[in-house]
Amino acid sequence: MATEKIILGIDPGTTIMGFGLIKVVGKKMVFMQLNELKLSKQDDHYVRLKQIFERTIQLIDTHHPDEIAIEAPFFGKNVQSMLKLGRAQGVAMAAGLSRQVPITEYSPKKIKMAITGNGNASKEQVARMLQSTLGLKKLPKNLDSTDGLAAAVCHFYNQGRIETGKSYSGWAAFVKQNEDRVG
């Protein structure tokens, strides 16, 4: 088992994609980076998806994460929003899969539960807990980046557990686990 690895956490969004990176050294996690990709300047949804894909590839090629943790879209009442979020998540996953980086998906509730112990915690509660846990000096104005970081930390906390989120190690694994969605 590797003593060091890097986990990239992604909170996919169509106006802001948040991401965070942690390094796992032995059994400890070390904060590396958190940031966001602002997409609101671009009106074309397809161009936004291209930017998500390209930024994810850039993060992978720069930091060489061993694993990616991604927040699954939550099920809301607005079908159009869910569809757009699903697309954003899909292109981020495709970027990871194209570089053979294993991906694990976590529900927002599972991420919040892992970070705060409360599956209904607010973004602010999650951010403050991450600040305390990782020793962050300052929180960003937008909390999408802390949501991405939270996905990475959730993945760290869930390592070695039998039941985590859905994991994909490549296209073949994704197709096999989602035969009903591929056709």
Secondary structure as UniProt FT lines:
FT   STRAND          4..11
FT   STRAND          16..25
FT   TURN            26..27
FT   STRAND          28..38
FT   TURN            40..41
FT   HELIX           45..63
FT   STRAND          67..71
FT   HELIX           79..98
FT   TURN            99..100
FT   STRAND          103..106
FT   HELIX           108..116
FT   TURN            119..120
FT   HELIX           123..134
FT   HELIX           144..157
FT   TURN            158..160
FT   STRAND          166..168
FT   HELIX           171..177
FT   TURN            178..181
//
